[in-house]
Amino acid sequence: MRSATALAVEIPFGIDAQVDHQIPLPIPGVRPVLPVPVERGPRPGAPLRERTSRFLQAVVEVLVGERPARQLAGWLAPDVYRQLERRATLGARLTSGRRSSARIVSVHVSMIEPTIAEVSGRFVHHRRSRAVAVRLELAPDHRGQPGWRCTALEWA
């Protein structure tokens, strides 16, 4: 993978000629963007990513009519719950008798602040890719325990 501000060149003398080496382009005021390797396995952000993956899967199941919206009521802000419930009612009418499971295939978590995360995901339903995005905020629940609550939801 090459960055947008790097030029790939081959070094012919003495170094392995099969390996591409990156040399930053001379663009003033711009630091080169280097590719970040994809890490697998346990890492500090993994628990939130895994939980949001399961949450997005549940949201997608509500959107396509496979799960009732009331199962997610504890995770959602009241206005988001009403929005999702309206969509679930419409989705149930449109897809009655024609069900196939939707599944999340990618999730990206972006921490805006330590207590705010924006999560985007791609899901596949009826062999079509669609997008879903949520904003999660860490806030105390009715018992005073901190927990993540969905305060915004968009899908396409």
Number of C-alpha atoms within 10 A of each C-alpha: 8 13 14 12 17 18 14 15 12 13 13 9 7 6 9 10 12 9 11 14 13 15 12 16 14 12 10 6 6 10 12 15 12 14 10 8 7 5 7 7 5 8 8 7 10 13 11 13 16 12 12 23 21 13 16 23 18 20 24 27 20 24 24 21 24 19 16 18 23 14 11 18 17 13 18 20 16 13 12 18 21 15 14 23 19 13 17 23 16 14 16 19 11 12 13 9 8 8 13 13 12 23 16 22 12 12 17 13 19 12 13 12 10 8 13 18 20 19 20 21 21 19 19 16 16 10 9 8 14 15 15 19 19 23 20 24 20 16 14 12 13 7 6 8 9 13 13 21 20 23 17 17 21 13 13 8
